Amino acid sequence: MQIFSLLADGIWVALQPGNLLFAGIGVLLGTLVGILPGISPSLTVALLLPVTFKLDPTGSIIMFAGIYFGSMYGSSTTAILINTPGEAASIATAIEGYKMARNGRGGPALATAAIGSFVAGTIATIGLAVLAPTIVEIAVQFGPWDYFALMAVAFVTVSATFGNSALRGLTSLALGLFLGLVGIDKLTGQARLTFGIPALMDGVSITTLAVGLFAMGEALYVACRFKGQEEHIEPVRGSLWMTLNDWKASWKAWIRGTLLGFPIGALPAGGAEVPTLLSYSLERKLAKDPAEFGNGAIAGVAGPEAANNASATGTLVPLLALGLPTSATAAMMLAGFQQYGLVPGPLLFATNPEMVWGLIASFFVGNLMLLVLNLPLVGLWVKLLAIPQAWLYAGILVFASMGTLAANPSVVELTMLVVFGVVGFLMRCWDYPVAPMIVGLILGPMAESQFRRALQVSLGDHLVFFKHPFSATLIGIAVLALMAPLVFKGLRRFQGDDV
């Protein structure tokens, strides 16, 4: 019952006029960036970090969450109308959605995506409200050795989840951990890796790194690959309304997609790509007429879209309860928390309950806003697809530079922004994921602090991490997660040699 009381208080916070405005701006911006090909929600949050530096923390975090959910819906629009998923999680949606649009049923495809996102988001938010406090109660009993082991698991899983190579992910993570060492050592008070530059005494700004890697790096990468070809937009023909048969085919798919997406998204190595593809495969197997799939089956849109949105909500369980990001956008939201001196995790529920529960309650509000706003605005979103990419990314470069300078007017800061932008561009060219680098900078100092605390408490005994069952188990999981890809790769080579 206490959860419902806290959630009621959170709804009161979420319904404050200022927070409603932030939520509305967030879902609109999120839908916009989800629709515009190549612009990710993590890029958008990175751009807004310096702009929101002096704004209300609760409203800003609510806006970031709105951008996250809005982008999940918006990416389905491009997947359906131009066969170009705005996010990797919308690949499954494009398979059947574009076929529906080609058959003159783009309206029902967009409608089932919107309603499925609302249903999944609502159910998953209830799951978040119930599950997060339970995890917090367990996490409150953690010692410093447990926290360090948990972060070790996060480092390995994040490195393996983002990108196609665990080694490249670990390399990106190592760069972030190195940057986390820059600045004043909190234990000894000595300057580390500052090279005599006073501006580096406070360490590398998360905002500058995020804007450089995501915004400038992405803009440069898109510019070097731009060929001037226009996308073919499939017009929305006929009514947006779903028929009775569409409803019958969709509602079970929405529920199944939600039940797949939320738990997988809540896992430390979750992500939205796996549950959406699983949902598509499940709907195809359960279909009464499998021949419909590949020709525009509405269940093939409804299930993956529900899984997509439920997974997005699921990623906020480890973020809020443990402070662990499991997606690029969650990593940027973690940077947003840190920008205001807030550390997601068990203590946040105790020190800032109004903000946490206001944020959770805002998910209900944001999902309702998405449903009410986006169905009538489909025509407007389609027109936005015609904006030239050259204009978009030129604006992003200008906005990134101005935002960073407004937050911290310094030649050193601007230089670091450009350097990080070039690094982000090169990492994309060589297929290195950029999200682990952000995670390394954010979680690295926290992991170092917990490691040192554990050694202080144990009087320098390095075996303390293996003497406690929970930390020993987590370290074992981290080692297995690190070694498993290498073992499987070796087995495949061995089998290939035998053949």
C-alpha positions in Angstrom: 0.0 0.0 0.0 2.9 2.3 0.7 3.9 2.1 -3.0 0.5 3.4 -4.1 0.7 6.2 -1.6 4.1 7.2 -2.9 2.9 6.9 -6.5 -0.1 9.2 -5.6 2.3 11.8 -4.3 4.3 11.4 -7.5 1.3 12.0 -9.6 0.7 15.2 -7.7 4.2 16.3 -8.5 3.9 15.2 -12.2 0.7 17.2 -12.6 2.3 20.5 -11.5 2.0 22.9 -14.5 5.7 23.3 -14.9 6.3 19.5 -14.9 3.4 19.0 -17.3 5.1 21.6 -19.6 8.4 19.8 -19.4 6.7 16.4 -20.1 5.0 17.9 -23.1 8.2 19.3 -24.5 9.9 16.0 -23.9 7.5 13.8 -25.8 7.2 16.3 -28.7 11.0 16.5 -29.0 11.3 12.8 -28.6 8.8 12.1 -31.3 10.6 14.6 -33.6 14.0 13.1 -33.1 12.6 9.6 -33.4 11.1 10.5 -36.8 14.1 12.3 -38.2 16.5 9.6 -39.5 19.9 9.5 -37.9 19.1 11.6 -34.8 19.0 9.5 -31.7 17.4 10.2 -28.3 20.8 10.0 -26.7 22.1 12.7 -29.0 19.1 14.9 -28.2 19.6 14.5 -24.4 23.3 15.2 -24.8 22.5 18.4 -26.7 20.0 19.5 -23.9 22.3 18.8 -21.0 24.1 22.2 -21.1 20.8 24.0 -21.9 19.1 22.6 -18.8 22.0 23.1 -16.5 20.3 25.8 -14.4 16.7 24.6 -14.8 14.6 22.7 -12.3 16.1 19.2 -11.8 12.8 17.4 -11.6 11.3 19.0 -14.7 14.5 18.5 -16.7 14.7 14.7 -15.8 11.0 14.4 -16.7 11.7 16.0 -20.0 14.7 13.6 -20.7 12.4 10.7 -19.9 9.7 12.1 -22.3 12.4 12.4 -25.0 13.3 8.7 -24.5 9.7 7.4 -24.7 8.7 9.8 -27.5 11.7 8.7 -29.7 10.6 5.1 -29.3 7.2 6.0 -30.8 8.7 8.3 -33.4 11.1 5.8 -34.8 8.2 3.5 -35.7 6.9 6.3 -38.0 10.0 6.2 -40.2 10.1 2.4 -40.0 6.5 2.3 -41.4 6.6 5.1 -43.9 10.1 5.1 -45.3 11.4 1.6 -44.2 14.1 3.4 -42.2 14.0 2.6 -38.5 15.0 5.6 -36.4 16.2 3.2 -33.7 17.6 -0.3 -34.0 14.7 -1.5 -31.9 12.3 -0.5 -34.7 13.8 -2.9 -37.2 11.2 -5.5 -36.5 8.4 -2.9 -36.9 9.7 -2.0 -40.4 9.3 -5.6 -41.6 5.5 -5.6 -41.5 4.8 -1.9 -41.1 6.3 -0.8 -44.4 4.4 -3.6 -46.2 1.2 -2.3 -44.6 2.0 1.2 -45.8 2.6 0.0 -49.3 -0.7 -1.8 -49.2 -2.5 1.5 -48.2 -2.8 0.6 -44.5 -0.2 2.9 -43.1 -2.8 4.5 -40.9 -3.8 1.4 -38.9 0.0 0.5 -38.7 0.7 3.9 -37.1 -2.4 3.6 -34.9 -1.5 0.1 -33.5 2.1 1.4 -32.9 0.8 4.4 -30.9 -1.8 2.5 -28.9 0.6 -0.4 -28.3 3.2 2.0 -27.0 0.6 3.5 -24.6 -0.6 0.1 -23.3 3.0 -1.2 -22.9 4.2 2.0 -21.3 1.4 2.0 -18.8 1.8 -1.6 -17.8 5.6 -1.4 -17.6 5.4 1.8 -15.5 3.3 -0.1 -12.9 5.9 -2.8 -13.0 8.6 -0.2 -12.5 6.8 1.3 -9.5 6.4 -2.1 -7.9 9.9 -3.6 -8.7 12.2 -0.6 -8.1 11.4 -0.2 -4.3 12.0 -3.9 -3.8 15.4 -3.7 -5.5 16.2 -0.6 -3.4 15.4 -2.5 -0.2 18.0 -5.2 -1.2 20.5 -2.6 -2.4 20.5 -0.7 0.9 22.1 -3.7 2.6 25.0 -3.7 0.1 28.6 -3.1 1.3 31.3 -1.3 -0.7 32.5 -4.6 -2.0 29.0 -5.4 -3.3 28.8 -2.1 -5.1 32.2 -2.5 -6.7 31.3 -6.0 -7.9 28.0 -4.7 -9.2 29.8 -2.0 -11.2 32.2 -4.6 -12.5 29.2 -6.5 -13.9 27.9 -3.3 -15.4 31.2 -2.5 -17.0 31.4 -5.9 -18.7 27.7 -6.1 -19.7 27.7 -2.6 -21.1 30.9 -3.3 -23.1 29.4 -6.5 -24.5 25.9 -5.1 -25.2 26.9 -2.0 -27.1 28.5 -2.6 -30.5 29.5 -5.8 -32.3 32.7 -6.5 -30.4 33.2 -7.0 -26.7 36.9 -6.0 -27.1 36.0 -2.7 -28.8 33.4 -2.1 -26.1 36.0 -2.6 -23.4 38.4 -0.3 -25.2 35.8 2.4 -25.3 35.1 1.8 -21.6 38.8 2.0 -20.8 39.0 5.4 -22.4 36.1 6.6 -20.2 37.7 5.1 -17.1 41.0 6.9 -18.0 39.1 10.3 -18.3 37.4 9.6 -15.0 40.9 9.8 -13.3 41.4 13.4 -14.4 41.1 16.0 -11.7 41.5 16.1 -7.9 41.8 12.8 -6.1 39.0 12.9 -3.5 41.0 10.8 -1.1 44.4 12.4 -1.2 43.6 15.8 -2.6 46.3 15.5 -5.2 45.9 16.6 -8.8 45.9 13.7 -11.3 46.5 13.9 -15.1 45.7 17.7 -15.2 49.0 18.5 -17.0 49.1 21.9 -15.2 45.8 23.0 -16.7 43.7 24.6 -13.9 40.4 24.0 -15.8 41.0 20.2 -15.5 41.2 20.3 -11.7 37.4 19.6 -11.6 37.8 16.7 -14.0 36.3 16.1 -17.4 32.8 17.4 -17.7 30.3 14.7 -18.5 28.2 17.2 -20.5 31.2 18.1 -22.7 32.1 14.5 -23.4 28.5 13.6 -24.1 27.9 16.5 -26.5 31.2 15.9 -28.2 30.8 12.1 -28.7 27.1 12.0 -29.5 26.3 15.3 -31.1 29.5 16.4 -32.9 30.7 12.9 -33.6 27.4 11.9 -35.1 27.1 15.1 -37.2 30.6 14.6 -38.6 29.9 10.9 -39.3 26.6 11.6 -41.2 28.3 14.5 -43.1 31.1 12.2 -44.4 28.5 9.6 -45.6 25.9 12.0 -47.0 25.3 11.3 -50.7 22.4 13.7 -51.3 19.8 11.0 -52.0 16.3 11.7 -50.9 14.2 9.1 -49.0 11.1 7.7 -50.6 8.2 8.6 -48.3 5.2 6.3 -48.5 2.1 8.5 -48.1 -0.5 7.7 -45.4 -3.6 6.7 -47.4 -7.1 6.0 -46.0 -8.2 6.2 -42.4 -6.0 6.1 -39.3 -8.7 4.1 -37.5 -8.2 0.4 -36.9 -10.9 -2.0 -37.9 -12.5 -4.6 -35.5 -10.2 -7.3 -36.9 -7.2 -5.0 -36.4 -8.1 -4.7 -32.7 -8.6 -8.4 -32.3 -5.2 -9.1 -33.9 -3.4 -6.4 -31.9 -4.5 -6.5 -28.3 -3.0 -9.9 -27.5 0.2 -8.9 -29.3 0.4 -5.8 -27.2 0.2 -7.8 -24.0 2.7 -10.4 -25.1 5.1 -7.7 -26.3 4.9 -6.0 -22.9 5.6 -9.2 -21.0 8.7 -9.8 -23.2 10.0 -6.2 -23.3 9.8 -5.2 -19.6 11.8 -7.9 -17.9 14.5 -8.0 -20.7 14.9 -4.3 -20.6 15.3 -4.4 -16.8 18.2 -6.8 -17.0 21.7 -5.3 -16.7 22.5 -6.6 -20.2 19.0 -5.8 -21.6 18.2 -3.5 -24.5 15.2 -3.2 -26.8 16.5 -5.0 -29.9 16.3 -8.5 -28.4 12.7 -8.4 -27.1 11.4 -6.7 -30.3 12.8 -9.4 -32.5 11.6 -12.1 -30.1 8.2 -10.6 -30.1 8.1 -10.6 -33.9 9.2 -14.2 -34.0 6.6 -15.2 -31.4 3.7 -13.4 -33.2 4.8 -15.2 -36.4 4.7 -18.6 -34.7 1.3 -17.9 -33.1 -0.4 -16.5 -36.2 -3.4 -18.4 -37.5 -2.3 -17.6 -41.0 1.6 -17.5 -41.2 1.3 -16.4 -44.8 0.2 -12.9 -43.6 3.6 -12.3 -42.3 5.8 -10.7 -44.9 2.8 -9.1 -46.5 1.8 -6.6 -43.8 0.5 -8.5 -40.7 -0.6 -5.9 -38.1 0.4 -8.3 -35.2 3.9 -8.0 -36.5 3.8 -4.2 -35.8 1.8 -4.4 -32.6 3.9 -6.9 -30.7 7.4 -5.4 -31.4 6.2 -1.8 -30.7 4.8 -2.9 -27.3 8.0 -4.7 -26.6 10.0 -1.7 -27.6 8.2 0.7 -25.3 8.1 -1.7 -22.4 11.8 -2.3 -22.7 12.5 1.4 -22.6 10.6 1.6 -19.3 12.4 -1.5 -18.1 15.9 0.1 -18.5 14.9 2.6 -15.9 14.6 -0.1 -13.2 18.4 -0.6 -12.9 19.0 3.1 -13.6 16.9 4.4 -10.7 17.3 1.5 -8.3 21.0 0.8 -8.8 22.4 3.7 -10.8 23.3 1.4 -13.7 22.5 2.4 -17.3 21.8 -0.4 -19.8 21.2 1.8 -22.9 22.9 4.8 -24.5 19.9 7.1 -23.6 19.9 5.7 -20.0 23.6 6.6 -19.8 22.7 10.2 -20.9 20.0 10.3 -18.3 22.5 9.2 -15.7 24.7 12.2 -16.8 21.6 14.4 -16.4 21.2 13.2 -12.8 24.9 13.8 -12.1 24.6 17.3 -13.6 22.4 18.2 -10.7 24.5 16.5 -8.1 22.1 13.5 -7.9 23.2 9.9 -7.8 20.6 7.4 -8.9 20.5 4.4 -6.6 19.0 3.4 -3.2 19.9 6.7 -1.5 18.0 8.7 -4.1 14.7 7.1 -3.1 15.4 8.2 0.5 16.9 11.7 -0.1 14.7 12.8 -3.1 11.5 10.7 -3.0 9.4 13.5 -4.5 11.6 13.7 -7.6 11.9 9.9 -8.0 8.1 9.2 -7.7 7.3 12.3 -9.7 9.5 11.0 -12.5 7.8 7.5 -12.3 4.4 9.1 -12.3 5.3 11.3 -15.3 5.7 8.2 -17.4 1.9 7.7 -17.1 1.4 11.3 -18.2 3.9 11.1 -21.0 2.4 8.0 -22.4 -1.0 9.6 -22.4 0.4 12.7 -24.1 2.0 10.6 -26.8 -1.3 8.9 -27.6 -3.3 12.1 -27.6 -0.8 14.2 -29.6 0.8 11.9 -32.1 -2.2 10.3 -33.9 -3.6 13.7 -35.0 -0.1 15.0 -35.9 0.9 12.2 -38.2 0.5 14.4 -41.3 2.9 17.0 -39.7 5.5 14.4 -38.8 5.5 13.1 -42.4 6.2 16.6 -43.7 9.2 16.8 -41.3 10.8 13.9 -43.1 11.4 16.2 -46.0 13.8 18.4 -44.1 17.3 18.1 -45.7 19.8 16.3 -43.5 22.5 18.9 -44.2 20.4 21.6 -42.5 19.7 19.3 -39.5 23.3 18.5 -38.8 24.6 21.9 -39.4 22.2 23.1 -36.8 23.3 20.4 -34.4 26.9 21.5 -34.7 26.1 25.1 -33.9 23.7 24.2 -31.1 26.3 21.8 -29.5 29.0 24.5 -29.5 26.8 27.3 -28.2 25.2 25.1 -25.5 28.6 23.9 -24.2 30.0 27.4 -24.1 26.9 28.7 -22.3 27.3 26.1 -19.6 31.0 26.6 -19.2 32.5 29.5 -21.2 36.1 28.3 -21.5 38.6 27.9 -24.4 39.7 24.6 -22.7 36.1 23.4 -22.7 35.5 24.2 -26.3 38.8 22.6 -27.3 37.8 19.4 -25.4 34.4 19.5 -27.2 36.1 19.5 -30.6 38.6 16.8 -29.6 35.8 14.6 -28.2 33.8 15.2 -31.4 36.7 14.0 -33.6 37.2 11.0 -31.3 33.4 10.2 -31.6 33.7 10.5 -35.4 36.7 8.1 -35.5 35.1 5.6 -33.2 32.0 5.5 -35.5 34.3 5.1 -38.5 36.1 2.1 -36.9 32.9 0.7 -35.4 33.7 1.4 -31.7 30.6 2.0 -29.5 30.6 5.4 -27.8 28.2 4.7 -24.9 30.7 2.6 -22.8 33.0 5.6 -22.8 30.3 7.7 -21.2 29.5 5.0 -18.7 33.2 4.7 -17.9 33.5 8.4 -17.1 30.3 8.4 -14.9 30.7 5.1 -13.1 34.5 4.9 -13.0 35.0 7.4 -10.1 32.2 5.7 -8.2 33.7 2.3 -8.7 37.1 3.6 -7.6 35.6 5.2 -4.5 33.8 1.9 -3.5 37.0 -0.1 -4.2 39.0 2.1 -1.9 36.3 2.1 0.8 36.3 -1.7 0.7 40.0 -1.9 1.2 39.9 0.7 4.0 37.2 -1.3 5.8 39.1 -4.6 5.3 42.5 -3.1 6.2 43.9 -3.6 2.8 42.7 -7.2 2.3 42.2 -7.6 -1.5 40.3 -10.9 -0.9 37.5 -9.0 0.7 35.6 -9.1 -2.6 35.6 -12.9 -2.5 34.8 -13.3 1.2 31.3 -12.0 0.8 28.9 -14.3 -1.1 27.1 -11.6 -3.1 30.2 -9.8 -4.3 31.9 -13.1 -5.1 28.9 -14.2 -7.1 28.8 -10.9 -9.1 32.5 -11.0 -9.8 32.1 -14.6 -11.1 29.2 -13.4 -13.3 31.4 -10.6 -14.7 34.2 -13.0 -15.4 31.8 -15.4 -17.2 30.3 -12.6 -19.2 33.8 -11.5 -20.2 35.0 -14.9 -21.2 31.9 -16.4 -22.8 32.2 -14.6 -26.1 35.9 -15.7 -26.4 35.0 -19.3 -25.6 32.1 -19.4 -28.1 34.3 -17.9 -30.7 36.9 -20.5 -30.1 34.4 -23.3 -30.3 33.1 -22.0 -33.6 36.6 -22.0 -35.0 37.3 -25.4 -33.6 34.1 -26.8 -35.2 35.0 -25.0 -38.5 38.4 -26.7 -38.5 36.8 -30.1 -38.0 34.5 -29.6 -41.0 
